[in-house]
Amino acid sequence: MDRRDFMKGMGLALAAGPYWLRRALAQPSASSSPFVEARIPERGMYSLQPAARWEEALVAGNGTLGILVYGDPLNERIIFNHELLYEPLRDERVPPPNLAPYLPRIRALMLEGRYREAVAYSLEMAQREGWPGLLWTDPYHPAFALVLEMPTETPTEYLRRTAFDTGEIGVFWRTATDTYTRRAFVSRTDGVVVLELSAEAGPLPDLTLHLEVQDVRPPEQREGYHPPEITAAPGWLSYRCAYVHTRRGYEGLVRVEAEGGTQTVRDGRLHVRGARRVLLLARVWTLDDVAASRLAEEQAALAAFPADYDLLFAPHAAAHGALFRRMKLDLEAGDDRRKSSETLLAEQQTHETILPALLEKLFDMGRYVLISSCGHWPPNLVALWTGEWRPPWSGDFTLDANLNLQMAAASIGAVPEAVASLTRLLEGLLDDWRDNARRLYGCEGVLSGSRTDGRCGWHTHFNADYPLHFWTAGAGWLAQPLHEYAEVYGDEAFVREHLIPYLREVARFYETFLTVTDAEGHVVFVPSYSPENRPGNLDTPGSINATMDIAVCREVLSTLIALCEARGLEADSLPRWKALLDRLPPYLINEDGALKEWAHPDLADNYDHRHLSHLYPVWPGHEITPEATPELFEAARRAAYLRGHENDSAHGLVHLALIGARLKDPELAYRSLRDLIRNGYLLPSLFSLHYPGNVYNADLINSLPAIVIEMLLYSRPGLLELLPAVDERLPRGTLHGARARGRLRVERLRWDLPARHVELALVSDTDRTLTLRVRRGIAELQAIEGPTPERTSATDATLQLAARTPATLQIRLAG
């Protein structure tokens, strides 16, 4: 993604509450005050100031419904989101252009070195075939805002928090007359947003509630939807919105229960007086035909819920907590864990080393966000939450790095539910991807585009600067998390019903696309594209033999062959796949000793770029390793160190950190992780940004747990490597509950580098022989529980693990 396309015309964020209130809380209460101490979550974050803009709001969600909570005690704004709310930009979908008849000419131009002409010709022919030019996906947008207003009374103490282990947001404040609590969650078990406002002594001050459009643009620019129908009645607030294009729309409903109070409607707003407690239950839903309203049935459903916050909260907290508590990172942060997020972020700015307490919280926040934003579909660019219409890059699913990075912690981070969401997204796009392959290249199988809104996978997003119609690696890259899930969890039904059929379609595309060969008999990827870079000696990104294209094809074929051979499947296809695999071009190393981004001698590298596509065989692939491919491994390391940060996109640093971990390079991994944490990418809510200081984006926060896990553990089936990219800057800690490829559960990895001590407790789901590797060297190895390990080298040992039988080892590190 390129910063230049979206920095113009971005709307101003809505301010949270009056300036005087934010100023009154600008000198926050000391964290040692009893009021604050009593409300610090055990596993969560807290802030001593309300959000000043929607981007700083606290988030909660159940994968489908999400809320952004500013935390303003007296003029609260809660933004509602639904994972399927994408504004239709056109009356009808636009199919990809029929470029297949022109493919021979495009290829001929490229093979002659006339790359710019090839790109220009492809675009000219696309327009001749009816393509109107680069088309954006339908943009993700908020549903509406719920505004709660109370009479002004200056708070004397204040705290807002997110409890990661229960999925609850709390806002607490004290005034001269009372102490107030507002708490909310998005129920994982009942599919409803629940909010309660209460006073310690009571009754509550007068409360006014209303719904309003959450669109910061001027009304004359709101061309994509009709003015919504917003109503208020005693006990109910409703919202109906119809899009201008298509018949689709959505609705929302809020039930208001005021214990001991009265409700009246005045000026379209609901006024509550004299209540001891106010409970709100809300829901948002999409409509394929906005004329078919569901308000009556949803009102009946909401009315059936008991007006009891705790009764509704208990099953949700249990379900959410069961997901969240699968893992824990303990860096022995001590009392620093009780510091506010603002304090930790400010302190991190002055430290060259990563603050343990902050890293613990970010690890938890990353898993919390992933858990909370995976529903029918996986997280999009903003995960589940936005406060603006037309967000940057449409807030869509961007498939040439961003979604792939966000999925990095799904399986190894013990959130396999995220892979189920990803699988639903991909399989729902396959028909459109078949059209892409047929129309753009005359091929069989599937070809993904570079982005989708989930409903449309037709590929029409490309132009001269970003010729993404030449990129063929997307569907294969997206298969990687599916394969990793199969390796981690051993789900045989998933392999047979989802993974193999998907890979078979990707392989079929390669079989019908790779028809050009070079003088050595290798197939040529032509046209080709390395997202979103261009060769250093060309004025166009269109190219031949992008390393990523080769690597993904090699991985798809190798994986498919291995899976089918192990199960006795596809006997007729295996010879074809193996023959194609043998004809793939080799990777190249340039004059700097670095792995080339294009495996073509005439194309030069361009180092200063945010994407690291050519290092795919290192991460997420497992092809380049120090043991199997030492020369390529060193070339990959050289390429990683030569890479610049270009426009400082967070996903570039995330990608570099993951690659650093796979390169067994503590310096590269740690430095990249530190820069993500201390260079302005994090908000007080601990949600992340795309650039330092701006553009709300989930790449960093959803990927961060994977960075930490990969630094501490590397795995392939039959191999578990400890501390591959950790040095004395992360001197000690414990990781609980990680999963490893090969159906392993790492119940506990405890390390103390100053003491040269490591303890490992693990369980295998199957009988297996496991190689244990510690590159630092093993001085002593002792079994505390389970089988006795056999030392095989200075760094390796072998374990014979029995299924579901715990094994615990103690290791003394060498020198």
Buried (B, 14 or more C-beta within 10 A) or exposed (E): BBBEEBEEEBBEBBBBBEEEBBEBBEEBBEBEBEBBEEBBBEBBBBBBBBBBBBBBBBBBBBBBBBBBBBBBBBBBBBBBBBBBBBBBBEEEBBBBBBBBEBBEBBBBBBBEEBBBBBBBBBBEBBEEBEBEEBBBBBBBBBBBBBBBBBEEBEBBBBBBBBBBBBBBBBBBBBBEEBBBBBBBBBBBBBBBBBBBBBBEEBBBBBBBBBBBBBBBBEEEEBEBBEEBEBBBEEBBBBBBBBBEBBEBBBBBBBBBBBBEBEBEBEEEBBBBBBBBBBBBBBBBBBBEEBEEBBBEEBBEBBEEBEBEBEEBBEEBBEBBBEBBBBBBBBBEBEEBBBBBBBBBBEBBEEEEEBBBBBBBBBBBBBBBBBBBBBBBBBBBBBBBBBBBBBBBBBBBBBBBBBBBBBBBBBBBBBBBBBBBBBBBBBEBBBEBBBBBBBBBBBBBBBBBBBBBBBBBBBBBBBEBBBBBBBBBBBBBBBBBBBBBBBBBBBBEEBBBEBBBEBBBBBBBBBBBBBEBEBEEEBBBBBBBBBBBBBBBEBEBBBBBBBBBBBBBBBBBBBBBBEBBEEEEBBEEBBEBBBEBBEBBBEBBBBEEEBBBBBBBEEBBBBBEBBBBBBBBBBBBBBBBBBEEBEEBBBBBBBBBBBBEBBBBBBBBBBBBBBBBBBBBBBEBBBBBBBBBBBBBBBBBBBBBBBBBEBBBBBBBBBBBBBBBBBBBBBBBBEBBBBBBBBBEBBBBBBBBBBBBBBBBBBBBBBBBBEEBBBBBBBBBBEEBEBBBBBBBBBEEBEEEEBBEBEEEEEBBBBBBBBEEEBBBBBBBBBE
